[in-house]
Amino acid sequence: TALPAETATFKKFSGTEQTKLTGIEDSATIDQTGAEVKDLIVALADDVRQIIISRPQTGQKKIYAIQTHSDDKQEIEQSDTAES
């Protein structure tokens, strides 16, 4: 059986893409502890850091992301599922 022709396209990372990759641990996975996450958040500049502690109960919303866009408008992502 013949192998399909190579169709991959290679390009250099943009500055933004490289910045996203800089500082990621070599063995980073989804197993970060709460303390590690807190340290990363605290290390952010004040103008990009917002912390909301949420302990929703039945019927309340759980906020899991807040983004501030360049026009200073905020986008809030939420879930109707309460934490257990």
PyMOL commands that place a pseudoatom at each C-alpha (Angstrom):
pseudoatom trace, name=CA, resn=THR, resi=1, chain=A, elem=C, hetatm=0, pos=[0.000, 0.000, 0.000]
pseudoatom trace, name=CA, resn=ALA, resi=2, chain=A, elem=C, hetatm=0, pos=[1.381, 3.371, -0.981]
pseudoatom trace, name=CA, resn=LEU, resi=3, chain=A, elem=C, hetatm=0, pos=[1.638, 6.114, 1.628]
pseudoatom trace, name=CA, resn=PRO, resi=4, chain=A, elem=C, hetatm=0, pos=[-0.308, 9.325, 0.973]
pseudoatom trace, name=CA, resn=ALA, resi=5, chain=A, elem=C, hetatm=0, pos=[1.658, 12.271, -0.328]
pseudoatom trace, name=CA, resn=GLU, resi=6, chain=A, elem=C, hetatm=0, pos=[3.083, 14.534, 2.373]
pseudoatom trace, name=CA, resn=THR, resi=7, chain=A, elem=C, hetatm=0, pos=[0.697, 17.455, 2.814]
pseudoatom trace, name=CA, resn=ALA, resi=8, chain=A, elem=C, hetatm=0, pos=[2.098, 19.150, 5.923]
pseudoatom trace, name=CA, resn=THR, resi=9, chain=A, elem=C, hetatm=0, pos=[2.892, 22.821, 5.683]
pseudoatom trace, name=CA, resn=PHE, resi=10, chain=A, elem=C, hetatm=0, pos=[5.581, 24.266, 7.914]
pseudoatom trace, name=CA, resn=LYS, resi=11, chain=A, elem=C, hetatm=0, pos=[5.832, 27.879, 9.017]
pseudoatom trace, name=CA, resn=LYS, resi=12, chain=A, elem=C, hetatm=0, pos=[7.772, 29.816, 11.596]
pseudoatom trace, name=CA, resn=PHE, resi=13, chain=A, elem=C, hetatm=0, pos=[5.940, 30.643, 14.838]
pseudoatom trace, name=CA, resn=SER, resi=14, chain=A, elem=C, hetatm=0, pos=[4.768, 34.233, 15.054]
pseudoatom trace, name=CA, resn=GLY, resi=15, chain=A, elem=C, hetatm=0, pos=[5.915, 36.303, 18.022]
pseudoatom trace, name=CA, resn=THR, resi=16, chain=A, elem=C, hetatm=0, pos=[2.509, 35.852, 19.655]
pseudoatom trace, name=CA, resn=GLU, resi=17, chain=A, elem=C, hetatm=0, pos=[2.595, 32.091, 19.188]
pseudoatom trace, name=CA, resn=GLN, resi=18, chain=A, elem=C, hetatm=0, pos=[6.116, 31.872, 20.589]
pseudoatom trace, name=CA, resn=THR, resi=19, chain=A, elem=C, hetatm=0, pos=[5.131, 33.985, 23.609]
pseudoatom trace, name=CA, resn=LYS, resi=20, chain=A, elem=C, hetatm=0, pos=[2.293, 31.561, 24.369]
pseudoatom trace, name=CA, resn=LEU, resi=21, chain=A, elem=C, hetatm=0, pos=[4.761, 28.672, 24.365]
pseudoatom trace, name=CA, resn=THR, resi=22, chain=A, elem=C, hetatm=0, pos=[7.457, 30.384, 26.415]
pseudoatom trace, name=CA, resn=GLY, resi=23, chain=A, elem=C, hetatm=0, pos=[7.446, 29.303, 30.025]
pseudoatom trace, name=CA, resn=ILE, resi=24, chain=A, elem=C, hetatm=0, pos=[5.430, 26.119, 29.584]
pseudoatom trace, name=CA, resn=GLU, resi=25, chain=A, elem=C, hetatm=0, pos=[6.971, 23.340, 31.640]
pseudoatom trace, name=CA, resn=ASP, resi=26, chain=A, elem=C, hetatm=0, pos=[8.564, 20.544, 29.619]
pseudoatom trace, name=CA, resn=SER, resi=27, chain=A, elem=C, hetatm=0, pos=[6.203, 18.000, 31.149]
pseudoatom trace, name=CA, resn=ALA, resi=28, chain=A, elem=C, hetatm=0, pos=[3.187, 20.274, 31.600]
pseudoatom trace, name=CA, resn=THR, resi=29, chain=A, elem=C, hetatm=0, pos=[-0.108, 18.452, 31.842]
pseudoatom trace, name=CA, resn=ILE, resi=30, chain=A, elem=C, hetatm=0, pos=[-3.487, 19.057, 33.394]
pseudoatom trace, name=CA, resn=ASP, resi=31, chain=A, elem=C, hetatm=0, pos=[-2.168, 17.995, 36.792]
pseudoatom trace, name=CA, resn=GLN, resi=32, chain=A, elem=C, hetatm=0, pos=[-1.217, 21.435, 38.081]
pseudoatom trace, name=CA, resn=THR, resi=33, chain=A, elem=C, hetatm=0, pos=[-1.985, 21.928, 41.733]
pseudoatom trace, name=CA, resn=GLY, resi=34, chain=A, elem=C, hetatm=0, pos=[-4.083, 24.787, 43.024]
pseudoatom trace, name=CA, resn=ALA, resi=35, chain=A, elem=C, hetatm=0, pos=[-0.938, 26.348, 44.501]
pseudoatom trace, name=CA, resn=GLU, resi=36, chain=A, elem=C, hetatm=0, pos=[0.809, 26.264, 41.111]
pseudoatom trace, name=CA, resn=VAL, resi=37, chain=A, elem=C, hetatm=0, pos=[-2.177, 27.893, 39.420]
pseudoatom trace, name=CA, resn=LYS, resi=38, chain=A, elem=C, hetatm=0, pos=[-2.382, 30.552, 42.153]
pseudoatom trace, name=CA, resn=ASP, resi=39, chain=A, elem=C, hetatm=0, pos=[1.339, 31.346, 41.778]
pseudoatom trace, name=CA, resn=LEU, resi=40, chain=A, elem=C, hetatm=0, pos=[0.905, 31.782, 38.013]
pseudoatom trace, name=CA, resn=ILE, resi=41, chain=A, elem=C, hetatm=0, pos=[-2.080, 34.094, 38.481]
pseudoatom trace, name=CA, resn=VAL, resi=42, chain=A, elem=C, hetatm=0, pos=[-0.335, 36.175, 41.142]
pseudoatom trace, name=CA, resn=ALA, resi=43, chain=A, elem=C, hetatm=0, pos=[2.651, 36.575, 38.799]
pseudoatom trace, name=CA, resn=LEU, resi=44, chain=A, elem=C, hetatm=0, pos=[0.478, 38.261, 36.146]
pseudoatom trace, name=CA, resn=ALA, resi=45, chain=A, elem=C, hetatm=0, pos=[0.500, 42.042, 35.800]
pseudoatom trace, name=CA, resn=ASP, resi=46, chain=A, elem=C, hetatm=0, pos=[-2.318, 43.812, 37.643]
pseudoatom trace, name=CA, resn=ASP, resi=47, chain=A, elem=C, hetatm=0, pos=[-3.939, 44.999, 34.403]
pseudoatom trace, name=CA, resn=VAL, resi=48, chain=A, elem=C, hetatm=0, pos=[-4.417, 41.427, 33.129]
pseudoatom trace, name=CA, resn=ARG, resi=49, chain=A, elem=C, hetatm=0, pos=[-5.187, 39.665, 36.403]
pseudoatom trace, name=CA, resn=GLN, resi=50, chain=A, elem=C, hetatm=0, pos=[-8.704, 39.247, 37.704]
pseudoatom trace, name=CA, resn=ILE, resi=51, chain=A, elem=C, hetatm=0, pos=[-9.585, 36.637, 40.276]
pseudoatom trace, name=CA, resn=ILE, resi=52, chain=A, elem=C, hetatm=0, pos=[-13.137, 35.641, 41.042]
pseudoatom trace, name=CA, resn=ILE, resi=53, chain=A, elem=C, hetatm=0, pos=[-13.771, 33.009, 43.664]
pseudoatom trace, name=CA, resn=SER, resi=54, chain=A, elem=C, hetatm=0, pos=[-17.021, 31.221, 43.015]
pseudoatom trace, name=CA, resn=ARG, resi=55, chain=A, elem=C, hetatm=0, pos=[-18.743, 28.618, 45.141]
pseudoatom trace, name=CA, resn=PRO, resi=56, chain=A, elem=C, hetatm=0, pos=[-22.021, 28.187, 43.282]
pseudoatom trace, name=CA, resn=GLN, resi=57, chain=A, elem=C, hetatm=0, pos=[-24.940, 26.249, 44.648]
pseudoatom trace, name=CA, resn=THR, resi=58, chain=A, elem=C, hetatm=0, pos=[-27.763, 24.666, 42.691]
pseudoatom trace, name=CA, resn=GLY, resi=59, chain=A, elem=C, hetatm=0, pos=[-29.219, 27.186, 40.250]
pseudoatom trace, name=CA, resn=GLN, resi=60, chain=A, elem=C, hetatm=0, pos=[-26.222, 29.510, 40.369]
pseudoatom trace, name=CA, resn=LYS, resi=61, chain=A, elem=C, hetatm=0, pos=[-23.640, 30.013, 37.638]
pseudoatom trace, name=CA, resn=LYS, resi=62, chain=A, elem=C, hetatm=0, pos=[-19.994, 29.049, 37.789]
pseudoatom trace, name=CA, resn=ILE, resi=63, chain=A, elem=C, hetatm=0, pos=[-17.708, 31.614, 36.113]
pseudoatom trace, name=CA, resn=TYR, resi=64, chain=A, elem=C, hetatm=0, pos=[-14.674, 29.968, 34.582]
pseudoatom trace, name=CA, resn=ALA, resi=65, chain=A, elem=C, hetatm=0, pos=[-13.160, 32.651, 32.345]
pseudoatom trace, name=CA, resn=ILE, resi=66, chain=A, elem=C, hetatm=0, pos=[-13.079, 36.424, 32.095]
pseudoatom trace, name=CA, resn=GLN, resi=67, chain=A, elem=C, hetatm=0, pos=[-11.317, 38.112, 29.211]
pseudoatom trace, name=CA, resn=THR, resi=68, chain=A, elem=C, hetatm=0, pos=[-10.751, 41.835, 28.821]
pseudoatom trace, name=CA, resn=HIS, resi=69, chain=A, elem=C, hetatm=0, pos=[-10.476, 42.820, 25.171]
pseudoatom trace, name=CA, resn=SER, resi=70, chain=A, elem=C, hetatm=0, pos=[-8.427, 45.695, 23.766]
pseudoatom trace, name=CA, resn=ASP, resi=71, chain=A, elem=C, hetatm=0, pos=[-11.549, 47.892, 23.729]
pseudoatom trace, name=CA, resn=ASP, resi=72, chain=A, elem=C, hetatm=0, pos=[-11.884, 47.271, 27.526]
pseudoatom trace, name=CA, resn=LYS, resi=73, chain=A, elem=C, hetatm=0, pos=[-15.057, 45.228, 27.059]
pseudoatom trace, name=CA, resn=GLN, resi=74, chain=A, elem=C, hetatm=0, pos=[-15.189, 42.084, 29.153]
pseudoatom trace, name=CA, resn=GLU, resi=75, chain=A, elem=C, hetatm=0, pos=[-16.319, 38.671, 27.983]
pseudoatom trace, name=CA, resn=ILE, resi=76, chain=A, elem=C, hetatm=0, pos=[-17.459, 36.296, 30.723]
pseudoatom trace, name=CA, resn=GLU, resi=77, chain=A, elem=C, hetatm=0, pos=[-17.732, 32.566, 30.125]
pseudoatom trace, name=CA, resn=GLN, resi=78, chain=A, elem=C, hetatm=0, pos=[-19.974, 30.755, 32.565]
pseudoatom trace, name=CA, resn=SER, resi=79, chain=A, elem=C, hetatm=0, pos=[-21.563, 27.412, 33.228]
pseudoatom trace, name=CA, resn=ASP, resi=80, chain=A, elem=C, hetatm=0, pos=[-24.957, 26.590, 34.694]
pseudoatom trace, name=CA, resn=THR, resi=81, chain=A, elem=C, hetatm=0, pos=[-23.483, 23.547, 36.411]
pseudoatom trace, name=CA, resn=ALA, resi=82, chain=A, elem=C, hetatm=0, pos=[-22.603, 24.084, 40.048]
pseudoatom trace, name=CA, resn=GLU, resi=83, chain=A, elem=C, hetatm=0, pos=[-19.320, 22.732, 41.356]
pseudoatom trace, name=CA, resn=SER, resi=84, chain=A, elem=C, hetatm=0, pos=[-19.701, 19.589, 43.404]
for i in range(1, 84): cmd.bond("trace and resi %d" % i, "trace and resi %d" % (i + 1))
show_as sticks, trace
zoom trace
